[in-house]
Amino acid sequence: MTTNWKLKESNQIYFPIDTVLVGDSWTVARSLPASHVQCIVTSPPYFWHREYSDDDELAEQEFGREEEPSTYVHKLVFLFEELRRILKDDGTLWLNLGDTYRKEQLLGIPWRVALGLQDAGWILRSEIIWHKPNAMPSSVKNRPTTAHEHIFLFSKTKDYLYNTDAIREPHVTFSETSKMRGGRNHFGKRNGTPENGKNGGNHNLHDGRWDQAFHPLGRNKRTVWDIPLGKFRDAHFAVFPENLVKTCILAGTNEGDLVLDPFMGSGTTACVAKKLGRHFLGMELIPKYAEMAFSRAVNIHFQPCL
Ligand SMILES: C[S@@+](CC[C@H](N)C(=O)[O-])C[C@H]1O[C@@H](n2cnc3c(N)ncnc32)[C@H](O)[C@@H]1O
């Protein structure tokens, strides 16, 4: 069942775009042809965090309600195998996961999933820490309050689309006041460039330092992202901040590409994809969320991401 069908023709094979497909994401993915999605950006329900449906039949298909962490990991790996099939060869997966405490113990769920996916053939390219400066306060007193989640960047093959320049961040390391050796002073001195100075011919240093210190668009994106929780939090739990999704989409796609979120929720991925001139495809188990996501996405007219 779908909220809308708009089909893109490609080699006589039809693939749905700009819509939200209602149902269990593995079942929906199974019905789709291979190699059409450029980038997957998603946040599955975390293990034992919340219950999205009070309908027994849907609850059984819902991720995050398994008895054991191993079942949760196994189901996710199984699903992502199917999603890898519909991903293009140069496509990427940006997977956001949070952890769970059970019996006073951290379960390490994000890494269990990451290693499961790696074993299944995904190439793990980066572990990104999403630091939430406005994380919910907690009452714990015998450990630090958790203020981060994981984002894993996976690729399907070694040759994948990654737009480095689209997500550069401001230079900070080599500021005028920086005392770091080899910083701006190194470049400012006569014969002090990597071509001519003591490091002449060292391309690693040249490329690395040039990129770090002087690239006009900023330095290469780092693996810690400081992003406050988003504002659209009333109608659905666990909503992505738009700026988080924006970073993944800018790095993983070009304009006109197709972005998939197999756990669409309130539709943040769809909205951001649309704002950035990309196509979206969502999958969502619960019909009322699918409707919400779809109507939120179709009503987007180019506003800045929050
Ligand atoms: C963490 S929320 C996603 C939130 C989303 N990133 C946003 O910004 O709104 C996870 C979503 O996955 C959905 N879900 C759970 N199990 C599912 C399944 N088997 N197939 C498809 N969607 C599922 C839930 O209903 C929920 O809306």
Ligand as a Chemical Component Dictionary entry (heavy atoms), coordinates in Angstrom:
data_LIG
# 
_chem_comp.id                   LIG 
_chem_comp.type                 NON-POLYMER 
_chem_comp.pdbx_formal_charge   0 
_chem_comp.three_letter_code    LIG 
# 
loop_
_chem_comp_atom.comp_id 
_chem_comp_atom.atom_id 
_chem_comp_atom.alt_atom_id 
_chem_comp_atom.type_symbol 
_chem_comp_atom.charge 
_chem_comp_atom.model_Cartn_x 
_chem_comp_atom.model_Cartn_y 
_chem_comp_atom.model_Cartn_z 
_chem_comp_atom.pdbx_ordinal 
LIG C1  C1  C 0  13.150 6.372  15.391 1  
LIG S1  S1  S 1  11.706 6.482  14.448 2  
LIG C2  C2  C 0  12.258 7.386  13.029 3  
LIG C3  C3  C 0  12.182 8.862  13.242 4  
LIG C4  C4  C 0  12.619 9.637  12.032 5  
LIG N1  N1  N 0  14.051 9.581  11.848 6  
LIG C5  C5  C 0  12.141 11.083 12.132 7  
LIG O1  O1  O 0  12.947 12.011 11.995 8  
LIG O2  O2  O -1 10.963 11.285 12.384 9  
LIG C6  C6  C 0  11.520 4.870  13.828 10 
LIG C7  C7  C 0  10.289 4.623  12.984 11 
LIG O3  O3  O 0  10.379 3.294  12.461 12 
LIG C8  C8  C 0  9.069  2.764  12.363 13 
LIG N2  N2  N 0  9.171  1.286  12.285 14 
LIG C9  C9  C 0  9.314  0.390  13.296 15 
LIG N3  N3  N 0  9.380  -0.856 12.828 16 
LIG C10 C10 C 0  9.263  -0.770 11.479 17 
LIG C11 C11 C 0  9.252  -1.737 10.430 18 
LIG N4  N4  N 0  9.325  -3.047 10.653 19 
LIG N5  N5  N 0  9.144  -1.283 9.145  20 
LIG C12 C12 C 0  9.028  0.053  8.885  21 
LIG N6  N6  N 0  9.013  1.007  9.841  22 
LIG C13 C13 C 0  9.144  0.606  11.128 23 
LIG C14 C14 C 0  8.378  3.290  13.606 24 
LIG O4  O4  O 0  6.970  3.281  13.446 25 
LIG C15 C15 C 0  8.967  4.708  13.724 26 
LIG O5  O5  O 0  8.118  5.644  13.099 27 
# 
loop_
_chem_comp_bond.comp_id 
_chem_comp_bond.atom_id_1 
_chem_comp_bond.atom_id_2 
_chem_comp_bond.value_order 
_chem_comp_bond.pdbx_ordinal 
LIG C1  S1  SING 1  
LIG S1  C2  SING 2  
LIG S1  C6  SING 3  
LIG C2  C3  SING 4  
LIG C3  C4  SING 5  
LIG C4  N1  SING 6  
LIG C4  C5  SING 7  
LIG C5  O1  DOUB 8  
LIG C5  O2  SING 9  
LIG C6  C7  SING 10 
LIG C7  O3  SING 11 
LIG C7  C15 SING 12 
LIG O3  C8  SING 13 
LIG C8  N2  SING 14 
LIG C8  C14 SING 15 
LIG N2  C9  SING 16 
LIG N2  C13 SING 17 
LIG C9  N3  DOUB 18 
LIG N3  C10 SING 19 
LIG C10 C11 SING 20 
LIG C10 C13 DOUB 21 
LIG C11 N4  SING 22 
LIG C11 N5  DOUB 23 
LIG N5  C12 SING 24 
LIG C12 N6  DOUB 25 
LIG N6  C13 SING 26 
LIG C14 O4  SING 27 
LIG C14 C15 SING 28 
LIG C15 O5  SING 29 
# 
